[in-house]
Amino acid sequence: MIEITRYESKYETGLKKMMLMEQLNFDDITLCLDHTYVVLEGQEVLGFGYYNIYDDEIYVDHLFIKRNERLNHLGDSLFRAILNSLYLMQVPVVYMRADERYNKFLEHEDLYLNEGRYTIDLTSFFNRKCKSEKASQTPLQ
């Protein structure tokens, strides 16, 4: 069963193993582990994502799904889980910077670039249908 949950230290070994296999550097995310979420299947880490706070603005800084697990809507689910947790904390707006890794994925989510970033109004975002119902193939799904 697939599960998306907030990072805990018990996931560190699995996360490091997945990142090593995917040639990612664990040290790049050390500072934001309190804001990190992991995608799990049993004890195996399939992906992760995190947000950070900069000058009172919240940015989803990274989303990653293992290459052999993409196109299974895990990226969409991870993105929604992070946004939902922020929504439950009564965060009104979240941002993502323009990045070629995410642009097609975010446009698929009906989010569009404005002044170098994507603005996600969480109330509007959660008042519309989930994109996975009519998903096309995008890199993170």
N, C-alpha and C positions, 0 to 999 in steps of 0.2 A: 504494500500500500504506500502511495506517495504521501508525504507529509511536508508541510512548510512550517517552520518554527523559528523562533528567535534563537540566535546562537547562544550556546552554553559551552563551557570548557570541555565537556564530555565529547563534543563534536570536533575538537581541535585536530586529533589524529586523522580522522576521516577527511576533514577539510584540507589539511596539509597534503594528504595522499592524493586527493583529487586534483589539487592545484599543481602538484609535482607532475602528475600524469599529463595535465593540460599545459604544462610549461608556464605556469603563473607563479608569481612571487608572493608568498604568504606575508612577508614583511610590509607589503604595500597596503594591507588592510588592518594591520595591528592596531592602529589608533582609533578605529571605529568599530571594534567588535561589539560594543554595546548597542550599536545600531545595525547589526548584521543579522540577516535571516538566511537559513539554509534550507535546501530542498533535499529531502531524505527519501530513500527507499530502503526500509529496514535500517541498517547501520551505515549504508553507503550514502555518501554525499554526492548528489547529482548536480548541485549548483549552489550559488549564493548571490546575495545582493545586499547593498547597504545604502544608507543615507547619512548625510552629514549636515551640520548646522553652521552656516556662515552669516555673520551679521544679522541674526534673527530670520534668515531665510533658510528653508530646508531644501536640500538638493538630493535626489536619488543619484548617487555618484557611480554606482556600478551594478550591473546585472550580468551574471554569467551562468550558462548552462553547459554541461559537458557536451562536446561536439556530437557524440553518438546518441545523445538524448534529445537533441533539438528536433523541432517539428512535432513534438508531443504536447505542445501548449504549456510546457513548464515555465517558459519565460513569461508568458501572459499571467500564469497563476502566481508566480513569484512577485511580479510587478504589482498585481492586485493585492496580494497579501501585505506587502510593504505599505502601499497606499492606504489600505484598510486600517492597518494599525495606527497610522498617522491620523486618519479620519476619526478614529475612536478617541484619539488624544485631542480632538477638536482643532486640528491643524486645518486651516481653510485652503491654503495654496501650497503646492509643492512644485519644484522646478527640476528640470534636467538640462544640462548644457548640450549644445549641438555636438554631435560626435558621430562620425560615419558608421560606427559599430551599431548605433541605436536608431538612426534616423528612419530607416524603413519600418522598423518595429514600432516606433512611436507614431508615425504617420498611419500605420495600420490601426493603431489605437485611437485614430481621429484626433491626434495632437499635432499641432503645426508650429514650426519654428517662428519665433517672434523676437527680434533683437538678440539673436545668438543663443536663445534658450527656449525650451518648451515650458509653458505655464500650464499647470494641471490644477484646475479648480475642483477640489475633491467632491463637493456636493454635486456639481454637474456631472462629474465623471461617474459617480455611483448611481445617478438617476437615469442611466441609459443601459441598453442591453450589453451583455458581455460579448466581446468580439470573438470569442472562441466558437460561438455558434456558427459563424460564417467565415472562419479564418482562412486566409490564404497563406501560402508559405512565406514566412519572414524569418530572418536569421535566428532570433531567440526563441521562437516557438518550438 
